[in-house]
Amino acid sequence: MEHRVVITGIGAYSCLGEDLDTVLESLRHGRSGVIYDEQRKDFGYRSCFTGMVAEPDLNPFLSRRQRIGMHQPARFAFMSTKEAMEGSGLDADFLDKTETGIIFGNDSTAGAVVETVDKVRAKKNTTLIGSGDIFQNMNSTVNMNLSTIYKLKGMNFTISAACASGSHSIGMGYLLIKQGLQERVVCGGAQEINPYAMASFDGLGTFSVRDAAPSMASRPFDRDRDGLVPSGGAATVIIESLESALKRNAPIYGEIVGFGFSSNGDHISNPNFDGQFRSLSMALKQANLTPKDIDYVNAHATSTPIGDSTEAEAIFNVLGSKVPVSSTKSMTGHECWMAGASEVVYSLLMMNNDFIAPNINFENPDEHSEKINIIPSYKEQNIDCFLSNSFGFGGTNSSLIIKKFKK
Amino acid sequence: MKREDIILTTKQFLSDEFEVDAALIQPENNLQQTLDLDSLDYVDLVVVIEENLGIKPTAEDFKTIETFNDFYDLVEQRLNA
């Protein structure tokens, strides 16, 4: 028997706001979370633009032992997960007695690793590193820490799928619940923000070096875009079987109805029309929907010349020219490993509050983006069903379709 | 370093590192129970001792230690070695 899968908890620790209420206001007002980070200039970055979040103070919530294995990805993810758990009516006591899984997206721990290596270089003795670093250094750091803190007893592994990590985490959780293998899964994505994390990415020359205000640097689909802006934080999406959600009277933010995925099997960094086309088409087919059923597309579009034009063509070819499209990366920058999860949270906030957040800085289309319906400013609109795209290095693609819940 | 200085210094950094009330760190109290140490915490105990006193006991050294008095004996012995 297949199970319907609903979303019963969401949380965000984002450059648009460190809680859902603030994020919602930023989305409504098209407020950018991008800053100019002077530290990056000194470090040798080509581009100094970045989305920014504050280091959270976890002392009021966690013991020393719980905190010591956490660096930025886990710290940010704790904050978004705490908000999602509270909103969903879940606590450690309930989770300890039931079976809840955790599948989180994360694909780097550069800041933690550099700090650890610096300690060994200074002390020349590994026994002076301390006990927490190993749990900060591993890519599964979010899973290790959150499963321990919340006493989670179900499936427990990390998705590392570049900039599609967060989206695939929701997709994998969806498949497990749909098949009846899990009742509830904590999904999400985390992205560290520090100069160590993005230096090699900056070195590829793909970040914006626009001589303008930071809020104008990320301009997905705009003719004059010149590259992406890195960003980070964390987002959590708790998903659950409909039976379980109804049984515990949980809030329901939406229902996942389609998960499409593909691998390009091509270039390691260049996007690929065929791979994106297959991912979008598969999501529609899995959801048993037609293009006219999609009311909004939250595009992956990161503000790179080649990436955005490839996605515009894929959207046009699968969904046509009418469906409203925006890239919230115009405000957040590219939240990378977190983006697939955060953009589902942003889209759920839009769906539950009847509006489309603007694709800010979209001033002029190019020959590709003119084929699709990009929304450049806040628009009130009912959304019954949206599609969220995420594409990553290595040619990994993920498309999720989520509907407003109806019994 | 005199024993009273060792007591004063270690009380400060142990209560800071392990987040326990400094008043609970008394010579006759049990070190492991007072600081709520698990096996991983002994790694951090070595780190804070090295950072604050410049000596580096090993995990083996802590096997025979029960009270803070035992701990002060160890530190005193290593500092004066």
Chai-1 contact restraints between the chains, C-beta under 6 A:
chainA,res_idxA,chainB,res_idxB,connection_type,confidence,min_distance_angstrom,max_distance_angstrom,comment,restraint_id
A,R64,B,E19,contact,1.0,0.0,6.0,A-B,restraint_1
A,L128,B,V47,contact,1.0,0.0,6.0,A-B,restraint_2
A,L128,B,E50,contact,1.0,0.0,6.0,A-B,restraint_3
A,G130,B,D44,contact,1.0,0.0,6.0,A-B,restraint_4
A,G130,B,V47,contact,1.0,0.0,6.0,A-B,restraint_5
A,S131,B,L40,contact,1.0,0.0,6.0,A-B,restraint_6
A,S131,B,V43,contact,1.0,0.0,6.0,A-B,restraint_7
A,S131,B,D44,contact,1.0,0.0,6.0,A-B,restraint_8
